[in-house]
């Protein structure tokens, strides 16, 4: 690492570069002119060149586990209105509770966990997150590669009002469900798809809107399936699902998607967990609760077996960590002994 910073992507290819330059101008950086001549050559420390954590977290919620997800912020306005409406309706006509609650005799739990989410419920939540992104977008910033009229997915004529009418939640859900069902993708892939989608919106400084949402979602699913699943679906396989799209179009869209992400396809476990629990919060706020079933003997034994397996893995990790710690202590002791003898 030297005194200069290099990048493999030219500024013209990534709209995010300009923004980072503006943010860096706000951060005071010490130059060689501020250092006296008797101190010699000044080499700036790498920590002085990095952005403050607050700026980085606010700019990249898909990279930092402590930053709030975009879709949860987009949904807050509608959630407050729904809460107010539900409160007024309950005051006027109180009825039976539709949500299941556990009691002393019956315990209701769902089968969805952070490592094995429920596929149908997860796709519904991801579709709802995309719906709020489109509905509560700030503007209509887009790129030609994602415009459905310039790059149609079907041979059918694109409606004239395709860029004006917002898609309903059910339409988004059916589009994602068709792709996941045909390609046999997992629920974890749906969560990673949402991470890539929000990362694209942040890095490229664009919006997901009626004219581009299908191609953006398709590009995110295409990338997530290749990164997450061991047996990834090839681009030509998606052409069998979407009959009228060409492999060349898929390849070009994937290349642009990766360039706009600056080839950052890493999804830390902490970010994945944050998106999973935020999706569950979104489901609770919109009455999309995960399916609850009463706990019976068979399910209890299954949960106990899973718990025992996780406990054994945790014990093995602790033992290996203890062995590494003892080895380091022994090494330090040997070095101290040699120092005393010498």
N, C-alpha and C positions, 0 to 999 in steps of 0.2 A: 504493500500500500504506500503510495507516494503522496506528494503534496497536491496533486491534481486529481480531479474526480472525472471518471469517464463513464459513458453509458452506451449500451449496445443499440439503443433506439434513438433515432433522430428526432429533434423537437417537432418536425412537421408531421410525424406519424402519431404522436401522442398528445392530445389536447391537454393532458394533465401537466405537462412540463411547464407551460406558461404559468399556470396557477402556482406551482411549487416555487417558481422564481419570484413571484409576487410575495408569497409568504416568507421566503427567505430574506427578502429585502426588509421585512419588518423585524427580523431577528438580528440584533447587533452582533457583528463579527469583528474580532480584533484583527487588525492587519499588521504587517511588518513595520508600518510607519509609526505605530503606537509603541513600539518596543525600542528601548535605548540601544545604541550601537554596541555597547560593551557586552550585551547578552548573546551576541553571535546570531547565527541563522535561526529564525523563528519558524517552527513547524506547528501548524494549527492542529489541536487535538481533534480526533474524530467526533467526540461528543459535542464540540462546539459547532460542527457543521450539520448536526442532525436537527430536525425540527423538534420543537417542544412537544411533549406528550399530548397536551391539550389540543394542539392544532392537528396532530396526526390522528387522534381518536375521533375528533369531530369530522375530519375529512374522510376517513376510511373506517366506517363502522363494520365492514365485512372483514377487516384485518385485526381489529382490536376487540377483545372480549368484554371490556368495560364500557364500550361505546354502545349507545342504544341503537337498535335496528331501525332502518328507515321505514319499513312497513308498519311497525308498531306506532311510530310517531304520526304517520299518515292516517292511521285509523282512529286516532283519539277524538277528533271532532265528531265523527259519526257515532262513536261509542257513547260519548256524553249525551248526544241527542237521543239515542236508543234508551239509555238509562232513564232519562227524564220521561220519555214516552211510556216506558214500562212502569215507572212509578205512578204516573197519572192513571194509567189503565188499571193498575192494581188497586188504587184508591177508589176508583169508580166501581169496578166490578171484580172484587177478589174471588179467585177461583182456585182450582186444585193446582198443586205444585206439579210441574212437568219434569223436574229434575229429580233423579234418584238420590237418596241420602242413606248412609249407613245407619244401622241401629244396633242395639245390643244383641239381637238375634240374627241379623243379616248384615253382611259386609259386601259392599259393591266396589269392585275394582275393575280397571281396564287392563288390557294386555299390552298396551303401548309403553315402551321404555325408550330411553335415549339411545340405547344400542340396537333395539328392535322396535321401531315405531310401527304403528298401525298404518298400512299402506293407504287405504281408502280415506281415512281421516286426515292423514298427512297431506295427500294430494288436494283435498278440499281446503285445508288451511293455506297451502301454498297458493292455490288459485284465488283465495280470498285476499291474501297479501298482495298479489299482483293486481287484483281488482281495485284495492285502495290506492295502489301506486298510480293507476290510470285515472281514477276518479278525482283524486286530490293532487294531481300533478301541478307543478308550478308554472310550466310553460309547455311548448310543443317542440322542443329541440330534438332533432333526430338526424340520422345519417342515411344516405341513399342506399347503402347496402342492406339496411333493415326495412326500407320502405316496401310495403307489400304490392303497391301498384307498379313500381319499377322492377320488382323481383317477385312476381306472384307465385303462390304455392300451388295454385290450381289453375286449370285452363278456363274456369268460369270467369266471366267478366266481373271485375272489381266494382262494387257499387260506387256511385258518385259521392255519397256521403260517408265513405269508408274512413275518412280522417276526422270525422266530426262526432259520430255516434259512438259513445263509450260501450264496450262489450259488457254484458251481464256476467255475474259470477258463474252462472251455470254454463255459459258458453266457454269461458276460460277453463272451467273444470273438465268439460267434455273434451276439449282439445288436448289438455295434459293427460287425461286418463287414457285417451286413445293411444297416445305415444307410449305411455308407460305399460299399458296392457299388451300392445303389439310387440314392443321391444323387450318385455319381461324385465323391467327395471324395478329396483327396490325403493323402499320408502326413504332410506338414507340418501339415495340419489336425488330425490325430490328436494330435500333440505339443502344439499350442496348446490342444486340448481338455483335456488333462491339466493344463496350466498354469491354465486357468480353473477346473477342478474343485478343485485344491488352493487356489487363491485364494479360492474360495467357502467352503471348509471353514475357512480361516483368518479371513477377514473376518466371516463369520456365526457363528463359534464353534459349528459343528455337526459331526456325524459322518455319514459315508456308511455306511449299514447295509442289511440286507436289504429293509426296507420302502420305501426311497427311492432306491436306487442307479440304477434304470432312468430315473427322471425327472431325476435330477441329471445323469447322463451324456447324456441327450437334450438337456437345456438347454445343457450345455457344448458339445455338437456343433453345436447350432443357432446358438449365438453365434459359435463359432470359424469355421464355414463362412461366415458373413456378414462377419466381419472379415478373414479370410485370403484366401478365394477371390475372384477378380475377378468371376466370375459366380456369385453366391450363390444358394443354394436358398431358395425362399420357404417360409413356414410352411405354406401350403396344399399344397406338394409333399410335406412330411413326412406330411401327412394321407393322401396317396395310398399312402405306405409303411406307416404304421400306420393301418389302415382305420377303427378305431373311435374315434380321438381327434379332437376338434373343433378348428377354427382358433381359437375363442375361448379354449380351454384352453391352446393353444400360446402365444397372445399373452400371456395372463396369466402363464404360467410364465416366459416370456422377460422380461417387465417386472419380476417379482420377482427374477429372477436378476441383472439389471442393477442393481437397487437394492441388493441384497446385496453386489454387487461395488463399490458406490459409483461405478458407471459407469467404473471403471478397467479398460479393455479393452486397455491398452497392454502389449505383450510385447516388451521389448528383445531385440536380437539375442543379447546375452550370456546372458540368461535362457533363450532358446530353445536355444542351444547347450548350456547346462548340462543341460537336460532331455533333450536328444538323447543326450549321452554318458552320463548317468546311466541312461537306458533301456538303452543298450548294456551297461553294467556289470551291470544287473539281468538282462539276457539271458544274459550269460556265467555269472553265479552260479547260474542256474536251468537251464542246459543248453538255452537257447533261442537258440543261436548263429545269426547271420545266414547265409544260404546262401552257402557258399564254392564257387567254381569255379576250375579251373586257368587261369592266365593264358596266353592264346594270342596269335597275331599280331594278330588283329582287335581284341581287347580292349586289347592294348598300344597299338595305334595310336589307339584311342578315348581312352584315358587320356592319351596324349601330346598329343592335340588339345585336350582339356579343360585340361591343364596349361599349354599354350601360350596358350590363351585367357585363363586366369586371370593368367598372367604379363603379357600385354599390358595387361589392365585395371589391374594393379598399377602398371605403368610409367606409364600415362596418369594415374593418381591421383597418383603422385609428381611428374610434370611439372606438373600443375595446382597441387599444393601448393607447388612451387618458384616458380611464377609468382606465386602469392599472396604468398609470402615476399619476393620481389624487389620487388613492388609496395609492400609495407608499408615495406621498407627505403628505397626511393626517396622515399616520402612523408615518412618521418622525416627524411631528409637534406634535403629541400626546406624543411621546417619549421625545421630548425636553421640553414639558410642565411639564411632570412628573419629569424630571431632575431638573427643576427650583424650583418646589414645594418642592421637597425633599431636 
